Amino acid sequence: MDSPLHGYSKLSCTECRNGAGLDFDFTMAFQPIVDVATGSVFAQEALVRGMNGEGAGSVLARITDANRYRFDQACRVKSVQLAAQLGITSHLSINFLPNAVYRPELCIRTTLEAAETYGFPHARIIFEVTEGEQITDHAHLLGIFTEYKRLGFLTAIDDFGAGYSGLNLLAEFQPDIIKLDMALIRGIDSNRPRQAIVRGIAQVCAELGIRVIAEGIETAEELKPLRDFGITLFQGYYFARPQFEGLAAVKTA
């Protein structure tokens, strides 16, 4: 049987952008991550959408073991292409599927080609892995992160506190960024256990030199205790909703 990387050299940037090997098309929306300390946009996260604005679930439901690699590659190229077209000058955050990366030194080549083709500096790309995707091979994930950092990309763990790895993964590898799961954030202003947990995570990350993003912010009341914990990076409807193939107007404080 062919390896998932069979024919890799034939996958050009253009082919990935056009969804080569996929029987469906998709695009991206962008949601900002705000730095309240500077009143600026720290990053724009690329979020998968259907061609008519359908949610990510309708697209991700079509991912199989057979097309996972090509979908992951196409996501990267489409994200970079649209970011360049929209004139994004902040970081660009791209979600990746660790189970779709077979050899990180090969799988990253298309991203590097896209960054060069569309003129988007690869040093401004953040690769974030969702902790909600079950990862059975931690050594493989650590290898991906290590290679990406070696090449100058930033690395992030998304949905931290909700998935399969948590503090054990953080003890083995320190990404540049962690994104707190929104379940920890919801109603945190009136929930002492959540406050204690998030305060502790923020303290650990400060000692390890890891930046923290609190996602899912919906109210000013949720924002206040998080700022008191020293967190300055935020994402959520309070600041801006995802914008289909565009950039939303942003509340910066």
Secondary structure, DSSP 8 states (H G I E B T S, - for coil): ---TTTTGGG--HHHHHTTTT-SS--EEEEEEEEETTTTEEEEEEEEEE-TTS--HHHHHTT--TTTHHHHHHHHHHHHHHHHHHTT--SEEEEEE-GGG-S-HHHHTHHHHHHHHHHT--GGGEEEEEETTS--S-HHHHHHHHHHHHHTT-EEEEEEETSSS-HHHHHHH---SEEEE-HHHHTTGGG-HHHHHHHHHHHHHHHHHT-EEEEE---SHHHHHHHHHTT--EEESTTT---EETS-------
